[in-house]
Amino acid sequence: LTFAEWGQSYIGQAATEYFLNPFTTGIFACSSDELIASLAFPILIPESSDQSLIEHMRSLKKRKKRSGRPVMMSLENGMQSLTDALANELRGQIKLNTPVQSLESLSARGNVILATPANVTAKLLENADPASSALLKQIRYTPLVSVTAFFDRSAFAHTPPRGVGFLVPKSQGHRVLGCLFNSSAFPNRASENLVSLTIMLGGSVDPHAVELSDSEIQNVI
């Protein structure tokens, strides 16, 4: 059961088109008919076939009350602060700017952690683990363009955008998938006189967006 089929069964065609599809694109940068519902959003699947969606959501609400409301969070100064801290902690123990071409054997190396994209990992493991390499080559990445822009607060006629952001249904005919209001969601991501927004294009619905030049992307957004 794809997520699109789940949506059409439980909330109808219009809600799937204008709510579910943008929601899916905002998270996975792909269409809801490319995802298996039970794997992508298991929490939304009723526990039994005779349970309605409303009954299921009510039971979820009761569980949330017991476990507390989830909070959106991130590192105060962005994700790079994590890698900066790790690099500082391991100073003198890591080798930077040292390309690895392949791994001939894993058995003699103890524990090996590969924190590389699937296609890169597949190439590294071609000799050491051909079976894993073949599986990794099958993983498909979704192309995405992410543009972070900064504006003077004075550029907004009233107040800068508030909230988390917005998503755009494909049926609206825009290439922009959505926009995140960085300054609103995480106030310390920009100085007080600036507003930070991140605009996204591409995804599986518009894979050629990654081929656009900077000026073409600027015209789109």
Secondary structure, DSSP 8 states (H G I E B T S, - for coil): -BHHHHHHHHT-HHHIIIIIHHHHHHHHSS-GGGSBHHHH-GGGS-SSTTS-HHHHHHHHHHHHHHH--------TT-THHHHHHHHHHTTTTS-SS------S-SGGG-S----S-HHHHHHHTTTT-HHHHHHHTT-----EEEEEEEEEGGGSSS----SSEEE--GGG--SEEEEEEHHHHSGGGS-TTEEEEEEEEESTTSGGGGGS-HHHHHHH-
